[in-house]
Amino acid sequence: MHAVALGRHPALAVRDDKATITLEFGDGSVETIHYLASGDAVHVLHAFQKKSKSGVATPQPDVDLIEKRMKAVLARRGASGRS
């Protein structure tokens, strides 16, 4: 989170069970961290830097990977009996 130390303010979006922190830089690049808070743990599902200047949407392969990892975390949480 070096960008926060440099005075850049992250944008936070929360949807369903997962949250996203997005940091935008002056050169148009974006760092995104997707995570899931579960019980007493925070699971980082995916983090990447996007340098493309066309569109701000998360690329579909990244979305698929995030969803796959989130399902795995939720399955482990259910199997262990945690809430």
Order of alpha helices (4+ residues) and beta strands (2+ residues): alpha-beta-beta-beta-beta-alpha
